[in-house]
Amino acid sequence: MSTNLVDVVGKENGNEIEHQLQKLKTPLNIVMPQSVAECMDRVVFLANRQFTDAAEAGFILLNVKQQVEHGEFKQLLESAGIHYRTAARSMAIAKMLSSLPKSKSDKLSLLNMSQHQLSELTKVPLESIAQLDDDDLDVLAETSGKEIRAQVQKLTERTQELEESTATLINALENERLTKAPTQMYQLPMLVAQVRQKAFAHNAVVNESLEEFIAMAEQLCNARDLDLNHRIGAAQTTWHLFLAVQQRITHMLNRLSGEFGPEHLAGADCIPQFAEDEWQDAQANREYMLAMFNDQTKTHK
């Protein structure tokens, strides 16, 4: 196995590490913990501090970059002895955290990911990271840096499959609900509830239409200066139209009267009362149908 730094970590990472080594003026002062457990606790602490320090540095550098002129930012980094790649990675981490929902950024801050893992994670589309749940993020913490992007793709594909499966199940349940027709509505048999609801809803449209035709018929009768043949043609059309409507309405009323008798169909005391929920739904239907009717009449005009 090669021991050359560039061969191990790549040219860009090698240059960055060499830059950091050149800056190192004093020997590293390492206090080695006694037990394995203490060693791991210390590593976890350092890894977490590495993440938070990089994120904090990134937010500060982004703030500096916004305040200085173009080209001045790199000069500031050089004068401070900060490698541009180190600064760029810190800013990428800050951008990622600021763009993700707080729950995701809080979770990432607890995962003790290495700089390499974080660097690769900043290259992943934010939309993909936002789709991942806490378990998926835990999986990423155990994934090597070079496999991060491939692992995110696998996890998002699994998430999409679960979403599609859930959507399919919901559709199936909805179809089952629709195909199994209910027998009651507003505590009434379905046919009774629908007849009452439709009668109330259509009443508004019929009234509106009749008012409009009555007004037009009055105008037609009074406009005697118009051509007589044209007026007769319009009168005949309206006459025959409403004769046909009247015949159908008369037939329906006779059928109802024959079935239930005039004693049940005459007088305000015989009008059934709407329940509160039935009234609200019928009123909503009435307003919707009336709006549709008005839109259609405006279009024809």
RAKAQUI-V285628 format. One record per residue. N is the residue number from 1. RES is the residue in one letter. OMEGA is omega in radians with two decimals (* if undefined). D_CENTER is the distance of its C-alpha to the mean C-alpha in Angstrom with 2 decimals. Layout:
BEGIN
((N | RES | OMEGA | D_CENTER) (N | RES | OMEGA | D_CENTER))
END
This chain:
BEGIN
((1 | M | -3.12 | 51.30) (2 | S | 3.09 | 51.29) (3 | T | 3.10 | 51.60) (4 | N | -3.06 | 50.86) (5 | L | -3.12 | 47.91) (6 | V | 3.13 | 46.44) (7 | D | -3.07 | 46.77) (8 | V | -3.01 | 44.92) (9 | V | -3.11 | 41.96) (10 | G | -3.03 | 41.98) (11 | K | -3.08 | 43.37) (12 | E | 3.11 | 40.67) (13 | N | 3.12 | 40.36) (14 | G | 3.11 | 44.18) (15 | N | -3.14 | 44.70) (16 | E | -3.13 | 42.43) (17 | I | 3.10 | 44.26) (18 | E | 3.09 | 47.63) (19 | H | 3.14 | 46.66) (20 | Q | 3.13 | 45.84) (21 | L | 3.12 | 49.13) (22 | Q | 3.12 | 51.11) (23 | K | -3.06 | 49.73) (24 | L | -3.06 | 50.77) (25 | K | -3.11 | 54.02) (26 | T | 3.12 | 54.69) (27 | P | 3.12 | 54.65) (28 | L | 3.13 | 51.73) (29 | N | -3.06 | 52.66) (30 | I | 3.04 | 51.22) (31 | V | -3.06 | 52.07) (32 | M | 3.09 | 51.65) (33 | P | -3.05 | 50.51) (34 | Q | -3.04 | 52.90) (35 | S | 3.10 | 50.88) (36 | V | -3.13 | 48.14) (37 | A | 3.13 | 45.78) (38 | E | 3.09 | 46.55) (39 | C | -3.11 | 46.05) (40 | M | 3.08 | 42.55) (41 | D | 3.14 | 41.68) (42 | R | 3.13 | 42.86) (43 | V | 3.12 | 40.89) (44 | V | 3.12 | 37.66) (45 | F | -3.12 | 38.44) (46 | L | 3.14 | 39.17) (47 | A | 3.12 | 36.07) (48 | N | 3.11 | 33.83) (49 | R | 3.10 | 35.82) (50 | Q | 3.14 | 35.49) (51 | F | -3.08 | 31.70) (52 | T | 3.10 | 31.69) (53 | D | 3.14 | 34.57) (54 | A | 3.14 | 32.90) (55 | A | 3.13 | 29.65) (56 | E | 3.11 | 31.79) (57 | A | -3.14 | 33.90) (58 | G | 3.13 | 30.91) (59 | F | 3.14 | 29.56) (60 | I | 3.14 | 33.13) (61 | L | 3.09 | 33.76) (62 | L | 3.11 | 30.64) (63 | N | 3.12 | 31.97) (64 | V | -3.09 | 35.42) (65 | K | 3.14 | 34.19) (66 | Q | -3.02 | 32.60) (67 | Q | -3.06 | 35.93) (68 | V | 3.13 | 38.45) (69 | E | 3.13 | 39.45) (70 | H | -3.14 | 38.53) (71 | G | -3.11 | 40.72) (72 | E | -3.08 | 41.74) (73 | F | -3.14 | 39.09) (74 | K | 3.11 | 40.68) (75 | Q | 3.10 | 44.09) (76 | L | 3.12 | 43.03) (77 | L | -3.13 | 41.83) (78 | E | -3.13 | 45.11) (79 | S | 3.11 | 47.23) (80 | A | 3.14 | 45.47) (81 | G | 3.14 | 45.95) (82 | I | 3.11 | 42.23) (83 | H | -3.08 | 41.38) (84 | Y | -3.14 | 38.65) (85 | R | 3.09 | 36.89) (86 | T | 3.13 | 36.81) (87 | A | -3.12 | 35.38) (88 | A | -3.14 | 32.77) (89 | R | 3.12 | 31.59) (90 | S | 3.12 | 31.40) (91 | M | 3.10 | 29.38) (92 | A | 3.10 | 26.98) (93 | I | 3.13 | 26.49) (94 | A | 3.12 | 25.94) (95 | K | -3.14 | 23.36) (96 | M | -3.12 | 21.46) (97 | L | -3.11 | 21.61) (98 | S | -3.11 | 20.62) (99 | S | -3.11 | 17.48) (100 | L | 3.01 | 16.29) (101 | P | -3.06 | 14.90) (102 | K | -3.13 | 18.10) (103 | S | 3.14 | 18.11) (104 | K | -3.12 | 18.23) (105 | S | 3.09 | 20.85) (106 | D | 3.14 | 22.89) (107 | K | -3.13 | 22.96) (108 | L | -3.10 | 24.10) (109 | S | -3.13 | 26.81) (110 | L | -2.99 | 28.32) (111 | L | 3.10 | 28.58) (112 | N | -3.13 | 31.78) (113 | M | 3.14 | 30.88) (114 | S | 3.10 | 33.63) (115 | Q | -3.14 | 33.67) (116 | H | 3.11 | 33.52) (117 | Q | 3.14 | 30.46) (118 | L | 3.14 | 28.71) (119 | S | 3.13 | 29.92) (120 | E | -3.12 | 28.47) (121 | L | 3.12 | 25.14) (122 | T | 3.12 | 24.78) (123 | K | -3.13 | 25.07) (124 | V | 3.10 | 22.00) (125 | P | -3.11 | 18.75) (126 | L | -3.14 | 16.66) (127 | E | -3.14 | 13.52) (128 | S | 3.14 | 15.76) (129 | I | -3.11 | 16.99) (130 | A | -3.14 | 13.68) (131 | Q | -3.02 | 13.06) (132 | L | 3.06 | 16.47) (133 | D | -3.08 | 17.44) (134 | D | 3.13 | 20.72) (135 | D | 3.12 | 22.84) (136 | D | 3.12 | 21.76) (137 | L | 3.06 | 22.70) (138 | D | 3.10 | 25.97) (139 | V | 3.14 | 26.67) (140 | L | -3.13 | 26.27) (141 | A | 3.14 | 28.81) (142 | E | -3.09 | 31.29) (143 | T | 3.11 | 30.71) (144 | S | -3.07 | 33.15) (145 | G | -3.07 | 32.08) (146 | K | -3.13 | 32.78) (147 | E | -3.04 | 30.62) (148 | I | -3.05 | 27.53) (149 | R | 3.11 | 25.64) (150 | A | -3.14 | 26.68) (151 | Q | 3.09 | 25.66) (152 | V | 3.13 | 22.13) (153 | Q | 3.11 | 21.83) (154 | K | -3.11 | 23.19) (155 | L | 3.12 | 20.88) (156 | T | 3.08 | 17.68) (157 | E | 3.10 | 19.17) (158 | R | 3.11 | 19.86) (159 | T | 3.12 | 16.34) (160 | Q | 3.10 | 15.12) (161 | E | 3.11 | 18.01) (162 | L | 3.12 | 17.12) (163 | E | 3.12 | 13.55) (164 | E | 3.11 | 15.31) (165 | S | 3.11 | 17.99) (166 | T | 3.13 | 15.84) (167 | A | 3.11 | 14.15) (168 | T | 3.13 | 17.76) (169 | L | 3.13 | 19.06) (170 | I | 3.12 | 16.66) (171 | N | -3.14 | 17.65) (172 | A | 3.12 | 21.23) (173 | L | 3.13 | 21.23) (174 | E | 3.10 | 19.80) (175 | N | 3.12 | 22.46) (176 | E | 3.13 | 25.05) (177 | R | -3.11 | 24.20) (178 | L | -3.11 | 24.55) (179 | T | 3.08 | 27.70) (180 | K | -3.04 | 29.34) (181 | A | 3.10 | 30.08) (182 | P | -3.13 | 30.50) (183 | T | -3.11 | 34.03) (184 | Q | 3.07 | 33.38) (185 | M | -3.07 | 31.36) (186 | Y | -3.13 | 32.14) (187 | Q | 3.11 | 34.83) (188 | L | 3.00 | 36.49) (189 | P | -3.00 | 37.17) (190 | M | -3.12 | 34.44) (191 | L | -3.14 | 36.87) (192 | V | -3.12 | 38.20) (193 | A | -3.12 | 34.82) (194 | Q | 3.12 | 33.68) (195 | V | 3.14 | 37.03) (196 | R | -3.11 | 36.85) (197 | Q | -3.10 | 33.26) (198 | K | 3.14 | 33.90) (199 | A | -3.13 | 37.26) (200 | F | -3.09 | 35.83) (201 | A | -3.11 | 32.93) (202 | H | -3.12 | 35.26) (203 | N | -3.12 | 37.92) (204 | A | -3.13 | 36.11) (205 | V | 3.14 | 35.84) (206 | V | 3.13 | 39.46) (207 | N | -3.13 | 40.71) (208 | E | -3.12 | 38.97) (209 | S | 3.14 | 40.32) (210 | L | 3.13 | 43.78) (211 | E | -3.13 | 43.97) (212 | E | -3.13 | 43.16) (213 | F | 3.11 | 45.77) (214 | I | 3.13 | 48.37) (215 | A | 3.13 | 48.03) (216 | M | 3.12 | 48.38) (217 | A | 3.07 | 51.37) (218 | E | 3.12 | 53.05) (219 | Q | -3.12 | 52.62) (220 | L | 3.14 | 54.04) (221 | C | -3.08 | 57.05) (222 | N | -3.08 | 57.75) (223 | A | -3.04 | 57.34) (224 | R | 3.11 | 60.88) (225 | D | 3.10 | 61.25) (226 | L | 3.13 | 58.95) (227 | D | -3.05 | 60.41) (228 | L | -3.12 | 61.61) (229 | N | 3.11 | 60.64) (230 | H | 3.14 | 57.07) (231 | R | 3.13 | 56.93) (232 | I | 3.12 | 58.40) (233 | G | 3.12 | 55.86) (234 | A | -3.14 | 52.95) (235 | A | -3.13 | 54.68) (236 | Q | -3.14 | 55.35) (237 | T | -3.13 | 51.71) (238 | T | 3.14 | 50.44) (239 | W | -3.09 | 53.32) (240 | H | 3.10 | 52.68) (241 | L | -3.07 | 48.92) (242 | F | 2.99 | 49.34) (243 | L | 3.13 | 52.26) (244 | A | 3.12 | 50.05) (245 | V | -3.13 | 47.32) (246 | Q | 3.13 | 50.09) (247 | Q | -3.13 | 51.56) (248 | R | 3.12 | 48.27) (249 | I | 3.12 | 47.68) (250 | T | 3.11 | 51.32) (251 | H | -3.13 | 51.03) (252 | M | -3.14 | 47.96) (253 | L | 3.10 | 49.71) (254 | N | -3.14 | 52.92) (255 | R | 3.13 | 51.07) (256 | L | -3.14 | 49.46) (257 | S | 3.13 | 52.80) (258 | G | -3.11 | 54.65) (259 | E | -2.99 | 52.35) (260 | F | 3.08 | 51.96) (261 | G | -3.10 | 54.96) (262 | P | -3.11 | 55.27) (263 | E | 3.13 | 55.76) (264 | H | -3.02 | 52.08) (265 | L | -3.13 | 50.71) (266 | A | 3.08 | 52.68) (267 | G | -3.13 | 52.22) (268 | A | -3.12 | 49.37) (269 | D | -3.13 | 50.13) (270 | C | -3.10 | 48.93) (271 | I | -3.13 | 45.42) (272 | P | 3.14 | 42.96) (273 | Q | 3.07 | 40.69) (274 | F | 2.95 | 36.91) (275 | A | -3.05 | 35.14) (276 | E | -3.13 | 32.62) (277 | D | 3.10 | 29.49) (278 | E | 3.13 | 31.22) (279 | W | -3.12 | 32.09) (280 | Q | -3.13 | 28.57) (281 | D | 3.13 | 27.17) (282 | A | 3.12 | 30.17) (283 | Q | 3.11 | 29.87) (284 | A | 3.09 | 26.24) (285 | N | -3.13 | 27.42) (286 | R | -3.13 | 30.43) (287 | E | 3.13 | 28.55) (288 | Y | -3.12 | 26.15) (289 | M | 3.13 | 29.15) (290 | L | 3.11 | 31.16) (291 | A | 3.11 | 28.56) (292 | M | 3.13 | 28.38) (293 | F | 3.14 | 32.18) (294 | N | 3.12 | 32.56) (295 | D | -3.13 | 30.26) (296 | Q | -3.14 | 32.34) (297 | T | 3.09 | 35.61) (298 | K | 3.14 | 34.63) (299 | T | -3.13 | 33.78) (300 | H | 3.12 | 37.16) (301 | K | * | 38.98))
END
